[in-house]
């Protein structure tokens, strides 16, 4: 997975000369946690909504009219922003992005093509990708099978059993057991008779760690909904 194929393109940007007060208003309008700072097409750094809020909170707590006036009129984005931040190249792998974020404690990474800002990757993007892997909102069943490393518990064999049971597979991925390192296969699928495939898998002797059946919830009648 390469960063350029997964990054958020055309990111929101902000000028370093914008006042802190105006920047806060812009953040509240866009409802985003970070923005890249760009002046005349040149990337300068980034600023976090959290840092602006902390600056505003400290100013208010002092109850000093001069401090409040300074925040409202003179404090600018360039006074608060992170300069020379950790960045990614469009050709970096997503794995590299995760490692850099973890190593440097960053939840927001600008993506560069040479000296030009072309996108961003953040924890929000990784969370969205994870939600897609898990099939959030798709209304699918899922099972998690422990792969023991023996000849009877291979991904190929498991998929053959799914296909033989006429199950439509919508997605699959593997994860490691955090304690033992053993691989686990997660399969998301669509089938009318959930019990049928579960019975097949149990008869085959697979180690089913999780069985998640999607239950369609009907909306509450109008007069029973919370106001």
C-alpha positions as CSV (number, residue, x, y, z in Angstrom):
1,X,0.0,0.0,0.0
2,X,1.5,3.3,-1.2
3,X,0.7,6.6,0.5
4,X,-0.3,8.4,-2.8
5,X,-3.1,5.9,-3.3
6,X,-4.5,6.3,0.2
7,X,-3.8,9.9,1.2
8,X,-6.5,12.6,1.5
9,X,-5.9,14.8,-1.6
10,X,-6.5,18.5,-1.8
11,X,-6.2,19.1,2.0
12,X,-7.5,22.2,3.7
13,X,-4.8,24.8,4.2
14,X,-4.4,27.9,6.2
15,X,-2.2,31.0,6.0
16,X,0.5,31.5,8.6
17,X,-0.4,35.2,8.8
18,X,-4.1,34.5,9.8
19,X,-5.0,35.6,13.3
20,X,-5.4,32.9,15.9
21,X,-9.0,34.1,16.5
22,X,-9.9,33.8,12.8
23,X,-8.1,30.4,12.6
24,X,-10.3,29.1,15.5
25,X,-13.4,30.2,13.6
26,X,-12.1,28.5,10.5
27,X,-11.5,25.2,12.4
28,X,-14.9,25.3,13.9
29,X,-16.5,25.8,10.5
30,X,-14.6,23.0,8.8
31,X,-14.8,20.7,11.9
32,X,-11.3,19.2,11.3
33,X,-8.5,18.7,13.9
34,X,-5.5,19.8,11.8
35,X,-4.7,22.1,8.9
36,X,-1.5,22.4,6.8
37,X,0.0,25.9,6.8
38,X,0.8,27.1,3.2
39,X,2.0,30.5,2.1
40,X,2.1,31.4,-1.6
41,X,2.0,27.7,-2.5
42,X,4.9,26.8,-0.1
43,X,4.3,24.4,2.8
44,X,5.4,25.9,6.1
45,X,4.1,23.4,8.7
46,X,0.8,22.5,10.3
47,X,-1.5,23.7,13.1
48,X,-3.8,21.8,15.4
49,X,-7.2,22.9,16.6
50,X,-6.2,21.6,20.0
51,X,-3.2,24.0,20.2
52,X,-5.4,27.0,19.3
53,X,-8.0,26.0,22.0
54,X,-5.3,25.7,24.6
55,X,-3.9,29.1,23.8
56,X,-7.4,30.6,24.0
57,X,-8.1,28.8,27.2
58,X,-4.9,30.0,28.8
59,X,-5.6,33.6,27.7
60,X,-9.1,33.5,29.2
61,X,-7.9,31.9,32.5
62,X,-5.5,34.8,33.0
63,X,-8.4,37.3,32.9
64,X,-5.8,39.8,31.7
65,X,-7.3,42.3,29.3
66,X,-4.0,42.8,27.5
67,X,-3.5,39.0,27.0
68,X,-7.0,38.7,25.7
69,X,-6.4,41.7,23.4
70,X,-3.2,40.1,22.2
71,X,-4.9,36.8,21.4
72,X,-7.7,38.5,19.5
73,X,-5.6,41.0,17.5
74,X,-1.9,40.1,17.3
75,X,-1.4,36.3,17.9
76,X,-1.2,34.5,14.6
77,X,-1.0,31.0,13.2
78,X,2.7,31.3,12.7
79,X,3.1,31.9,16.4
80,X,1.5,28.5,17.3
81,X,2.0,26.2,14.3
82,X,4.4,23.3,14.2
83,X,7.4,24.2,11.9
84,X,9.4,21.6,10.0
85,X,7.1,18.7,10.9
86,X,7.6,15.0,10.2
87,X,6.3,14.5,6.6
88,X,5.7,11.6,4.2
89,X,6.6,11.2,0.5
90,X,3.9,10.2,-2.0
91,X,6.0,7.0,-2.6
92,X,6.3,6.0,1.0
93,X,4.4,2.9,2.1
94,X,1.4,3.2,4.5
95,X,3.4,0.9,6.8
96,X,6.1,3.7,6.9
97,X,3.4,6.2,7.7
98,X,2.2,4.2,10.6
99,X,5.8,3.7,11.9
100,X,6.6,7.4,11.6
101,X,3.4,8.4,13.3
102,X,4.1,6.1,16.2
103,X,7.8,6.9,16.5
104,X,7.3,10.7,16.6
105,X,3.9,10.7,18.3
106,X,2.1,12.3,15.3
107,X,-1.5,11.7,14.4
108,X,-1.3,14.0,11.3
109,X,1.3,13.7,8.6
110,X,1.6,16.0,5.6
111,X,2.4,14.2,2.3
112,X,4.9,15.8,0.0
113,X,5.8,15.5,-3.7
114,X,9.2,17.1,-3.6
115,X,8.6,20.5,-2.0
116,X,4.9,20.6,-2.8
117,X,2.2,19.6,-0.3
118,X,-0.2,17.1,-2.2
119,X,-2.1,15.4,0.6
120,X,-2.3,14.3,4.2
121,X,-2.7,11.1,6.2
122,X,-4.1,11.1,9.8
123,X,-5.4,8.8,12.4
124,X,-8.9,9.6,11.1
125,X,-7.9,8.1,7.7
126,X,-6.6,5.0,9.4
127,X,-9.7,4.6,11.5
128,X,-11.8,5.0,8.3
129,X,-9.8,2.3,6.6
130,X,-10.2,0.0,9.6
131,X,-13.9,0.6,9.6
132,X,-14.0,-0.4,5.9
133,X,-12.0,-3.6,6.6
134,X,-14.5,-4.5,9.3
135,X,-17.4,-3.8,7.0
136,X,-19.0,-1.2,9.1
137,X,-22.5,-0.3,7.8
138,X,-22.4,-3.0,5.1
139,X,-24.8,-5.4,7.0
140,X,-22.5,-8.5,6.7
141,X,-21.8,-11.5,8.9
142,X,-18.3,-12.4,9.9
143,X,-16.2,-15.2,11.4
144,X,-12.7,-15.2,12.8
145,X,-10.8,-18.4,12.4
146,X,-7.5,-19.3,14.1
147,X,-4.9,-20.5,11.6
148,X,-3.0,-23.2,13.4
149,X,-0.4,-23.7,10.7
150,X,-1.4,-27.3,9.9
151,X,-2.4,-28.6,6.5
152,X,-6.1,-28.7,7.4
153,X,-6.3,-25.0,8.3
154,X,-5.1,-23.1,5.3
155,X,-6.7,-20.1,3.8
156,X,-7.2,-21.9,0.5
157,X,-9.0,-24.8,2.3
158,X,-11.2,-22.5,4.3
159,X,-12.3,-20.6,1.2
160,X,-13.0,-23.8,-0.7
161,X,-15.4,-24.8,2.1
162,X,-17.1,-21.3,1.9
163,X,-17.5,-21.6,-1.9
164,X,-18.8,-25.2,-1.6
165,X,-21.5,-23.8,0.8
166,X,-22.4,-21.2,-1.8
167,X,-21.4,-18.3,0.4
168,X,-20.7,-14.9,-1.1
169,X,-17.5,-13.6,0.4
170,X,-17.3,-9.8,0.6
171,X,-13.9,-9.4,2.2
172,X,-11.1,-11.1,4.2
173,X,-7.9,-10.2,5.9
174,X,-5.5,-11.7,8.4
175,X,-4.3,-10.4,11.8
176,X,-1.9,-11.7,14.3
177,X,-2.8,-12.9,17.8
178,X,-1.1,-10.2,20.0
179,X,0.0,-12.8,22.5
180,X,1.2,-15.7,20.4
181,X,1.7,-14.3,16.9
182,X,-0.6,-16.9,15.4
183,X,-2.5,-15.7,12.4
184,X,-6.2,-15.2,12.5
185,X,-8.4,-15.1,9.3
186,X,-11.4,-12.7,9.4
187,X,-14.0,-13.3,6.7
188,X,-17.0,-11.0,6.0
189,X,-19.7,-12.6,4.0
190,X,-23.4,-12.6,3.0
191,X,-25.7,-15.5,3.4
192,X,-29.3,-16.0,4.3
193,X,-28.8,-19.0,6.5
194,X,-26.0,-18.0,8.9
195,X,-26.3,-21.2,10.9
196,X,-25.5,-23.3,7.8
197,X,-22.0,-22.0,7.2
198,X,-21.3,-22.1,11.0
199,X,-22.3,-25.7,11.1
200,X,-20.0,-26.5,8.1
201,X,-17.1,-24.8,9.7
202,X,-17.6,-26.5,13.0
203,X,-17.9,-29.9,11.3
204,X,-14.6,-29.2,9.5
205,X,-13.0,-28.7,12.9
206,X,-11.9,-25.1,12.5
207,X,-11.2,-23.1,15.6
208,X,-13.9,-20.4,15.4
209,X,-12.8,-17.5,17.7
210,X,-15.7,-15.2,16.8
211,X,-19.0,-15.5,15.1
212,X,-20.8,-12.2,14.3
213,X,-24.3,-12.4,12.9
214,X,-25.7,-9.2,11.4
215,X,-29.1,-8.4,12.8
216,X,-31.1,-6.0,10.8
217,X,-32.8,-3.5,13.2
218,X,-36.1,-2.1,12.2
219,X,-36.5,1.6,13.0
220,X,-38.6,2.5,16.0
221,X,-42.2,3.7,15.3
222,X,-42.3,7.5,15.1
223,X,-44.1,7.8,18.5
224,X,-41.5,5.6,20.3
225,X,-38.4,7.5,19.1
226,X,-36.6,9.6,21.6
227,X,-37.0,13.3,21.0
